[in-house]
Amino acid sequence: MEKLLIIGANGFLGRKLLYRFHDKFDVYGADLITTGIPEEYHPSYIDISKKNVVNDLINIIKPNLTILTAAMTNVDACEDFSEKAKKINSDGPLFVAQALKDIGGRLIHISTDFIFDGEQGDYTEKDIPKPISVYGKTKLEGENNILKQKIPVVICRTSVLFGWPEADQRHNFFSWAYENLSKKKELKIISGQITTPTLVNDLVEFLYQISGFTRSEIYHTCGTEAISRYNFILKLIRTFNFDQNLLKEIDFLPQKAKRPNNSSLNTAKIQQIGNWKFKNINKSFQYLKSQNKNSK
């Protein structure tokens, strides 16, 4: 059985990858904090900003495949701590790719729609990135640093991952809204910021299906529907029968970092792969409604 190393295994996406891949790989989970990683997944400490730590762990495990989900994703914090963002989002992927090159390992790297400026939307894999924030710039540098190493890699750009987190995990946009609406708290949501939100379970399944890849690719791996933040929450309210009067639309939200106005991604390329299709928002919400809130 091949070995799989998931870097960022304690996170929202990483934890779900552990559970899905265990029947196909000998799975190893690594993160800065390992307390949430079950013992069966060989929990290991890693700090991807430190080259020696990355080298040591990869040389010990010698994974056939690595999935890199770890990143500094707080967009405003990246503006305030740009050097830290560079070390994690740009240097970290380089260190991982260099270590994998030495052992002949393959890599799946999770990237973001924020590498685009948001002026046009519906971006394809062939469109030229033009990030407008430190987060976007460092994530793009991370992509380029990996590609320069010429290892077998699939770069998956995704957008607004949502779903049920586990009890010890922080909220995502969906679960934050659900929690507040459940408590009958008013939500003030910006009318703009169009994205292609992605059901985390769909991304996990897609990665599972492509895990045997032999050719390097860049994919836009996200939901099939471009939608504003406001309309996303409006659909959530209607699906889960919350009070629509709790939703207030605002035109401006004070934020440190610039956000793309329309960073929606075109998914035509991945729709040609296998039988798996990413869901639209309504089908995603129906799926989540059918699941136990704390399900894995």
Secondary structure, DSSP 8 states (H G I E B T S, - for coil): --EEEEETTTSHHHHHHHHHHTTTSEEEEEES--TTS-GGG--EE--TT-HHHHHHHHHHH--SEEEE------HHHHHHTHHHHIIIIIIHHHHHHHHHHHHT-EEEEEEEGGGS-SSS-SB-TTS-----SHHHHHHHHHHHHHHHTT-SEEEEEE--EES---TTS---HHHHHHHHHHTT--EEEES--BB--EEHHHHHHHHHHHTT--S-EEEE-S-S--B-HHHHHHHHHHHHT--GGGEEEES----SS---SB--B--TTGGGSTT-----HHHHHHHHHHS-TT--
